[in-house]
Amino acid sequence: MSRGVWNVGDQLISSGSNFLIQIVIARSVSEDDFGTFAIVFSIFSVATGFFRALSTSPVGMRYAGADDREFARVTAGAAGATLVGSLLLGLALVLLGLLAPFSTVLSHSLVALGLIVPGLLMQDAWRQLLFARLRPAAACVLDGAWCVLQFVAVLILFTGGVTSVPAYVVAWGATALAASFVGLGAMRTLPSPRGAVRWVREQFSLTRYLVPEYVLLQSGAQLAVFVVAGVAGTVAAGALRGANMLTVPATILSTGLMTFAIPELTRRRDRMSPRSWKLAASGISGLIVVTGVVWGSLFLLLPDGVGQALLGDSWAGTKDVLIPIIVGQAGSALSVGPAAVLYANEGAKVTIRLHTVYAVLLIGLSTAGAVGWGAVGTAWGMAGAFWLTAPWWYVSMVRHLRRPVAPPPTSVEPTPIG
């Protein structure tokens, strides 16, 4: 119970800090520039999902019960893979921003993201490793440090009248880099760049499903933003981002419970009955559904003045897409519990099939919606994809629980600090 509270609390801090910078940017820049930031944030979201799948997610799914020596080994390899990959991604984004024929604001924003994305991804890597080690309180300290640093940096820019999206992007990532050293100190293990390739090879039996799955899951959702931006303009993309910001408590709870549940269930998978697994899945999903619907409905009752105070000119478009976003979140929440159970039982081969179907439906329905009805149509298309796939998560979970779980492979050697 204590670790569960810390997990949700940490997610509150992490999401709250991201929420802060998005609110400040929405209040500081034009509708068009806020749509540009929505695109940059979408790229970061896809990158985060990719590197979790490639490097840190296998740690929580396979090594939650490992001893200190073994966990130090996997920490070195997982953090090293994130470090090497994030540097390569940063270089690619800088080149894209410099060479591609984008608008000036978008080009500069991509360059800024390329410079700071290693800091963002390393901060997230240490955070995920602390969760996998069942140390959510330490993860709270890490995210709390980033939140404080980010608040100071954003406050300086805001009070100085800065209206540049790239400037806020740099502040966002630079403070994450500074805070990542808190995670390094908590884990007391240096990343092992030399062991990055070895780590990926050793975890391939799991990551060969996780990587394409996470890319499908994240990029499918973010592709909707790009589609609506291309079809209906960046103002419409900003409306979708604004609605997701306002309904963030459901996302906080969903991510927090998933992060908590996977390593906890992994440690107990030899001692749980089929009925216990079903109860765990239903409890997790039910809690998120109720929270999301209640919280999202509150914003439907808000006067326009409150919405404009939060999002400025972006409020009008955001209000139009709130209902389909709330409906879609409820459908998405239904899959969270079964997904946690499947991941804890190394069921990535099952989840990737479900997410593939979901991604196809999401892209198809959201694109059709964007062409016909702009941002509102995109949001309803996303909701339809969630609800059409939700029942199959429970069916697949029950089937998979009858299958044995293979033991995890050996890992890489650590580089301890001190």
N, C-alpha and C positions, 0 to 999 in steps of 0.2 A: 504493500500500500504506500509506504513511504517513497519507494523508488518510482512508483507510478505518478505520485504527486510531483516529484522532482522532474520527471520527464515532461509532463504537461506544462509545468512552470517554466522549464527551459524553452520549450517551444513557444510559450507566450512571450518570453524575452526576445527570442530570435525573430519571430514574426513581428513583434511590436517594433523592433528597431528598423526592419524593412518597411513596415507600415509608415513609420515616422518619415523616412526619406521620401517615400512616394507622396505622402500628404504635402510635404514641404514643396516638392517639385510641382505638384498639381496646383499649388497656390502661387508659385513663383514664375511659372512659364505659361506660354500660350497653349491652347488646346492641341495645336499641331505638334509642338515640341513635347508635350506630355505623351502623345502617341508615339513619338520617336523613342522616348524613354521606355515605353511599354515594349517596343521591339527589342531594345537592349536588355531589358529585364527578362524577356522571354529566352533570349540566347543564353543568359546566365542560368536560367532554370533548367534548360535542356542539358547544359554542361554539368550542372550539379548532379542531375539524375544519372548521367553517363558515368561520371567518375565514382559515384557511390556504387554503382553496379560493378564497375571494373575493379575497384580496389577495396572499399570499406564494407560494403554489404556482406560479402562472404565471411567477414570476421564475426559479425553478430549471429549469422546463421549457422556457423560451424564451430566457433571457438569460445562461445560465451562461458562454458564451464572449464576452460583450459587453465592450467596452473600459470604462475607468474612468468616462468621462463618461456613456456610455449607462447603465451600471449605477447611477450616482448618480441618474439620472432615474427609473428604475424603483423604486429604493429609496424615494425621496420619495413617490411615488404609492402604493406598497404599504403603507408604514408609515402614511401619512395615512388610508388606507381603514380600517386596523385601529383607529387611534385614534378616529375618528369613530364607527365601528360599535360599539366596545366601550363608549363612553360612553352610547350609546343603549340598549345591552343592560343596562348597569348600572342605568340609570334604570328600565327595565321590571322588573327583578328586585326593586328596592326597593319599587316600587308593588305588585308581586305579594305580597311578604312582608307589607306593611302592610295590604292590603285583602282578600286571600283568607282563607277560614276554615280555615286549617291549624292544626296544633298549635303551641304556643308555641315549641318548640325549632325546628321546621321554619321557621316564619315568621321568627324571628330569624336563622336560618342563611341564608335567602334574602336578607334585608336585608344581612347581612354580605357575602355573595357579590356582591351588586350594588355595594357600595361598593368592593370590591377587584378586581373582574373586569377593569377596564381595565389594572391593573398586571400581572395574570397574562397577558393577551393581548398586551400590548406586549412583555413579556419574551420570549414565544414568537415574536413577529413578528421581533424583532432576531435571535433565534437562527436562524430559518429563512432570513433574508436572508444571514446569515454562511455558512450551509451552501451556499446558492445561489452565493455568491461564491467557493466552494471555500476557505473559511477556517474549517475545523472546530476548529483550535486556539484561535482567538479565541472561538468558540462555547463551548468548554470553559471558558475564563476567565469568560465570562458566567454559565454555569450553576454554575461553582464558587463564584462570588461569592454567587449566590442560595442555594446549598447551605449555605454558612457562615452567612449571615445567618439563614436558616431554622432551622438547628440551634440557634443561640443563642436565638432567639425561642421555639422549642418547648421548649428545655431550661428556660428561665425559667418558662414556664407549667406544665410538668410538675413541676418541683421545688417550685413554689408550690402544688401540689395543685389546679390548675384542672381542672374537669370539664365546662366549657362548650364545646359544639361551635362556637358562633359565635366564641368567643375564638380557637380554633385556626384557624378559617377566616380571620379577620382577620390573624393572624400569618402565615399562608401567603401571602396576597395582598399584604400590605404589604411583605414582604421581596422579593417578585417585582418590585414597583414600584421599590424602591430599586436592585435589581440591574439593572433595564432600562437605567439610565443608563450602565452599562458597555457595553452593546450600542450605545447611542447614540454613545458616544465611539469605539468601534471602527469604526463605519460612517461617522462624521463627516458625516452628512447628516440634516437635520431632517425629520420627517414633514411632509407637505404636505396639511393638511385640505382646502384649496381644490381640490387636485388629486384628491381621493378619488373623486368622481363620474366625473371624466374617466378615471381609471385603470380603474375598473370597466367603463366603456363601451368603452375601447380593448381590453380583454382579454376582451370578451364572447364572442368566437368560441371561447374556451377555457373560461371560467368558466361559461358556460351549461350545460356538461356537468359541470364540476368541483363547482360548488356543490350541485346536487341529488344528485350522486353522494356527496359527502362527508357530506351530511346523511343520506342513506340509510344509508351505511356506519356512521356514528357513532350516529345516533339509533336505527337498527335494533338495534344491540348494547345501547345503553343502555335502549331500551324494554323489553328483557327484564327489566332490573332493576326498572322500574316495574311491569311485569306481575306479576312474582313478589311484589313488595311488596304490590300490591293483592289478589292472590289468596291468598298464603300468609303475608303479614305482613312487616314490616321486618326481622325476625330472619333470614328466608330471603334477603332482599336482601343483608344483611350477609354471609351465607355465600358467596354468589357473589362479592362484592367481596373477601372474604378469600382465596378460591381464586385469583382473578386476581392478587392481591398476591404470593402465594407462587410463582406461575409467571411472575413478571415478567421473569426473565432472557431468556426466549424473546421476549417483547415488546420488550425492550431491543435485542436483536440484530436483530429484524425491522425496527424503526423506524430503527435506526442504519444498517443496510445499505440500506434504501429511500432514506433521506435522502442517503446517499453515492452510491448508484448512479444516481439520476435525473440530476443535473447532470453526472456523469462520463460517462454514456452519451450525454447530449445533445451534449456536445462532440465525441463520436466517431461520431455516427450516420452521417456521410458516409463513414466509413472501415471500417465493420464489415460482415462478410459475414453471410448468414442463419445459417450454422453458428455464428458467434461470438455472435450474439444468443441462439440456443438454449442454448449452453453457459453464457452469463452467467445466463440465467433459471434453468437447472437447478442451477447452483452456488449461487446465492443461496437458492433454496428448500430445497435439500438440507441446507445448513448449518443453517438455522433449524429444520427438522424434527428433525434429530438432537439439537441442543441442547435443544429444548423437551421432547422425550420423555425424555431422560436426566435433565434437571434435575427435571422434574415427578415422575418415578418415584422420585427420592430422598425426596420428602416422603411418599410412600406407605409408606416403610419407617421413618419417624421414630416414636419413642415418643410417646404422647399428651402426656407431660410437656413435651416440646420444643414441640409445637404450642400447648399452653396457655400456655407462656412467651411465645410470639410473639404470639398473638391472644387470649389470655384466654378468656372464655366463648364467643367466636365460633368457637373451634377445632372444636367438636363438629359444627356444621353445615357448616363448611368442609371437613372431612375427607370428608364424604359426597359432595361434588360434585367432588372432585379428579380422579377417573378420567375422567368425561365432559369436564371442562375440558381435561385433557391431550390427549385424543383430538381435541377440537375445535381446539385450538391447532395440532396437526399438520396437520389439514385446511386451516386458514387459512394456514399457512406455505407450502403448495404453490402458492398464488396470488401470493405476494409477488414472486418472480422475474419471471413473465410480466407482472405489473402494472407493475414498474419499467421493463421494456422498452417496454410500450405507452405509458406516460407520457413516456418519453424520445423517442418517435416521434409525440407529439401524438395519441395514441390514446384520448383521453378519451371520444370518442363511442362507442367500443367498451366501455371499462370501465364506463361508466354502465349499459349494458344488462346486463352481468354482475352488477353490484352491485344492480340493481333486482330481478333474479331472486333473488339471495341474500337481499335484505331481505325479500321476500315470504315466502320459505321460513323465514327466521329468525323473523319475527313469528308466522307461523302455527304452526310446530313448537314454538317456545318457549312460546307461549300454551297450546297443547294440553298440553304437558308440565307447565306450571305448574298447570293445572286438575286434571290427573290425579295428578301426583306431586310437586308443590311445587318446591323449588329443584333437586332432582335431575332431575326431568323437564324443567325449563327448560334445564339444562346439556346434557342429551342432545339436546334439540331444537336448540340452538345448534350442537352438533357435527354433527348431521345436515345442517344447512344448509351448513356449510363443505364437507363431503365431497361433497355432491351437485353443487356448482358447480365444484369444483376442476379436473376434467378439461377443462372448457370454456375455462379460461384459456389453456391451451397451444394449443388449436385456434384460438382467436381471435387469439392472438399471431402464429402462423404466417401466418394470412390477412392480417393487417394489415401485416406487414412488406413486402408487395409493393406497398403504396400510397405515393405521394410525400408529403412533409411540406411544408406551406406555410410561407413565411417569417413571422417574428413582426412585429406591427405596431409603429409608433413609440410612444413613451411620453411621460410628463409631464416637465416641467422640474424639476430638483432645487433644494433650498434648502440649500447647503453650509454647514458650520460653519467659522467662522474665515475 
